[in-house]
Amino acid sequence: EQCGETLLTFHSGETAAARMNTTESVRESEVLKRNYILLGTRSSLFLPHNNLGLVIVDEEHDNSYKQDSPAPRYNGRDTALMLHRIHKCGIVLGSATPSLEEIYNCRFGKHKMVQLKERFHGSGESDIEIIDTKAEWKKNGMRGNFSIKLIDHIRQTLDKGGQVVILRSRRAWASAMQCSLCGEIVKCPHCNVSLSLHRPQDTTPASGKVVCHHCGWSAPFRDNCIKCGSPLMLLGAGTQKIEEEAAILFPQARIARLDSDTAQNRTFEAETIRDFSNGKTDILIGTQIISKGFDFSNLSLVVIISADTLLAQHDFRADEKAVQLLEQLRGRCGRRGSKGLFVIQTSQPQHPVYQRLLNNDARQFSYDLLAERKDFRFPPYSRIISITIRDIYDDRATRMASALAAALRESGLDVTGPYPPIPDRIADQHIRCMRISFAKDRSLAERKTALKQAVARFEKERNYSGHIIIDVDPS
């Protein structure tokens, strides 16, 4: 207000009336000669801006900027860049772990890189310790999902009055259930994925419900196989189980959990973060939600349980995303001038991602990943468009996907597939995918037009509208 500017906010947590008021304020700003600062999510890019002076994209690498469902499918970072071109205004893309696209743009002179080489409070980089869980299991050094080494670190931190954040990338109590006799995996009746066990607090494993994390289907949990009646084995450990184990190992600690289950209640989410920030909670356990830019002054230990799940993704961006998440988590600890500790529990301690992080070589690793992308003609050295076919009939999905791929190849396009993704059935819809790669040359616009026309012609000739999804630069 001292600068004569008005702060406006725009996000899904506001009422429709509040969002409408913000929209009108933006629309009338030029007529009323009123300056404003708009703080919003990716949807705020589509407000009726008149005379923008600056666009700031915080954490430009974050996957949440990419909307892949429902339509329109777009990347908020790229949309912000387009807004900057339309309004001929300045733009700042901020990140401690820039995306490979932005490193590429800076390397080839499209954008300018400005580096902040000192942390805000002047503290050094946190120490990193990698714990080999395979070796720990062999020497009886594990207590559930916690190694004895990790338990000692947590106890020392708590004794000194510090706080601990523990990340587990999967929620629920158990991530899968398998018959101990016939080996049957309990799967969702509507999706080709295993069900997860969710338990109420302070109950036995035999209670609770099984939930599909893709379509939301749920049912009461039964602890025997529906095929042969044998007992089920509970596999994997989600945040719920980690929370229970931590409560047993550290009975005097105040423990809270933050994942998409608990975060459905916005009040609870805000209170959980506020309590941890105010020192009312000693250990915070959660999924990637807890890596989203929080600044906790007393946080001195950050832990990743089962870090290998970050790398076990069917995605050429898996290593890039893992490095970004690890660096972001490392930056959470050791604030206010103190040096923290970052502990990674993994069964692959020699993986290049961990070794680069250990040697403070994440930036060079990004350059190595860029070179790898160039060899395989992956983005940012090309453009990729994903085409997905969804159909309630498996055979028709296969048949139509093959026919569409043939039609696109006849149009001169470079098509990979079709292939069944993982999972290949969600909410009773069978899925087939294909990817089209475009070289970044003068023929790019022409080939995109050819793709658009070929898909439209296929939908009309085959009477197959509503089944084909096109996603540019899939995440």
C-alpha positions, 0 to 999 in steps of 0.5 A, spaced: 500 500 500 505 504 501 507 503 493 500 505 491 499 497 489 494 493 491 495 485 492 490 481 489 489 473 489 487 468 485 486 460 486 481 455 487 481 456 495 477 462 494 470 463 493 467 464 486 465 471 488 472 472 490 475 470 484 470 474 480 472 480 484 479 479 482 477 478 475 474 485 475 479 488 478 484 486 473 480 488 467 478 495 470 485 496 472 487 500 466 481 504 465 482 506 473 489 507 472 490 502 478 496 498 479 496 491 482 500 485 484 497 479 483 499 472 486 495 466 483 496 459 481 497 457 473 490 459 472 491 466 473 495 467 467 488 467 463 485 473 467 484 479 462 491 483 463 491 489 460 498 492 461 503 487 465 510 490 467 513 483 470 511 476 470 514 472 476 514 464 475 516 461 482 519 454 482 519 454 474 521 447 474 515 444 478 511 439 475 504 442 478 505 447 472 503 442 467 496 441 467 494 434 463 487 433 465 482 435 464 483 440 458 486 445 456 492 441 457 498 446 458 504 448 461 504 454 466 511 456 465 510 456 457 504 460 458 507 465 462 513 466 457 507 467 451 504 472 456 511 476 456 511 476 449 504 478 448 505 484 453 512 485 451 514 485 459 519 483 463 519 475 466 523 472 471 523 464 472 526 462 479 528 456 481 534 453 485 533 447 481 532 449 474 529 445 469 533 442 463 529 446 458 531 453 462 538 450 462 538 449 455 535 456 454 540 460 458 546 455 455 544 457 448 542 465 449 535 465 449 534 467 456 539 470 461 541 466 467 542 470 474 545 466 479 545 467 487 551 463 490 549 465 497 544 462 501 539 468 504 541 466 512 549 465 510 549 458 512 553 453 508 550 447 504 547 441 508 551 435 509 549 429 506 549 421 508 547 416 504 545 409 508 545 403 504 539 399 506 541 392 503 547 392 507 543 394 513 538 389 512 544 384 512 547 386 518 540 386 522 541 394 522 534 395 520 528 396 525 522 396 520 523 402 515 528 405 519 535 404 519 539 404 526 543 409 523 537 413 522 534 412 528 540 415 532 540 421 527 533 422 529 534 421 536 540 426 536 536 431 533 530 431 538 535 431 544 538 438 541 531 441 540 531 440 533 526 438 528 525 432 523 522 432 516 521 425 513 519 424 506 516 417 503 513 418 496 507 414 497 501 415 502 497 409 505 499 404 510 501 399 505 501 400 497 500 393 495 497 386 498 499 379 495 496 372 497 501 368 501 499 362 497 497 363 490 501 370 489 495 374 487 495 381 487 489 385 490 487 390 484 482 395 483 476 392 479 476 398 474 483 399 473 489 395 472 493 397 478 494 394 485 489 397 491 492 400 497 491 399 504 488 405 508 487 404 516 484 409 521 488 411 527 489 406 533 487 400 529 489 393 527 492 392 520 486 387 519 481 393 519 481 399 514 479 400 507 482 398 500 483 404 496 485 405 488 489 412 488 487 412 480 479 412 480 478 413 487 474 406 488 474 403 495 472 397 499 472 394 506 479 391 507 479 383 508 485 380 510 484 373 506 485 372 498 478 372 494 481 366 490 484 361 495 482 364 501 489 364 504 492 370 508 494 376 504 501 379 505 501 387 506 507 390 501 510 396 501 510 402 507 506 408 506 506 415 510 501 412 515 505 406 516 512 410 517 508 414 522 506 408 526 513 406 526 516 413 528 511 413 534 513 407 537 521 408 536 520 416 538 514 415 543 516 422 546 516 426 540 510 430 537 509 427 530 504 429 525 503 427 518 501 431 511 499 427 505 494 428 500 489 424 505 490 429 511 491 435 506 484 434 503 482 438 510 485 445 508 484 447 515 488 441 518 493 442 513 494 449 515 494 447 522 499 442 521 504 447 517 503 452 522 504 447 528 511 445 525 513 452 524 512 454 531 515 448 534 509 444 536 511 438 532 517 435 532 517 430 526 513 431 520 512 425 515 509 426 509 509 426 501 512 431 496 507 436 499 512 437 504 518 439 499 514 445 497 518 451 499 516 451 506 521 455 510 522 452 517 527 455 522 528 450 527 529 444 521 535 441 522 534 434 519 531 431 513 530 424 511 528 420 505 525 413 506 525 408 500 528 414 496 529 409 490 521 410 488 523 417 486 527 413 480 523 407 479 518 411 474 517 410 466 519 417 464 525 419 461 525 425 466 525 421 472 533 422 473 531 430 472 525 430 477 529 426 482 535 431 482 530 437 483 526 434 489 533 432 492 536 438 492 529 442 494 529 437 500 536 438 502 535 446 501 529 445 507 534 443 512 540 448 515 536 454 515 538 461 519 545 460 519 545 453 521 548 447 518 543 441 517 543 434 515 540 430 509 539 423 510 537 418 504 535 411 505 536 407 499 538 400 496 542 403 490 547 408 493 552 408 487 546 411 483 549 417 479 543 421 482 545 420 489 553 420 487 552 427 484 548 430 490 553 427 494 559 431 490 555 437 490 555 436 482 548 437 481 549 442 476 554 438 472 549 432 472 544 437 469 549 438 463 550 430 462 543 429 462 542 434 457 547 431 453 544 424 453 537 428 451 541 430 445 543 423 443 536 420 444 533 426 441 529 428 447 526 435 449 529 440 449 532 438 443 525 436 440 518 437 441 514 431 443 506 430 443 503 425 446 496 422 443 492 417 448 486 413 446 481 411 451 476 406 450 471 402 454 473 396 449 480 393 449 480 390 442 477 397 439 482 401 443 488 397 440 485 397 433 484 404 433 490 406 436 494 402 430 490 405 425 491 412 427 498 410 428 498 408 421 495 414 418 500 419 422 506 415 419 502 416 412 502 424 413 510 423 414 510 424 422 515 420 426 511 416 431 513 411 436 507 406 438 502 405 439 503 401 446 499 400 453 502 405 458 502 403 465 497 402 468 493 401 461 486 401 464 483 406 469 476 407 471 474 402 466 477 405 460 482 402 456 488 406 454 493 406 448 499 411 447 503 413 442 508 419 441 510 423 436 517 427 435 518 433 432 525 436 430 526 443 432 527 446 425 523 450 420 518 444 418 515 444 426 509 449 424 508 445 418 508 438 421 504 440 427 499 442 422 499 436 419 498 432 425 492 436 427 489 435 420 490 428 420 487 427 427 481 431 425 480 427 419 481 420 422 476 422 428 471 424 422 472 418 417 472 413 423 466 417 427 471 416 433 470 423 436 471 424 444 476 418 444 483 421 442 487 426 447 493 430 444 498 433 450 503 437 447 510 436 451 507 431 456 510 432 463 
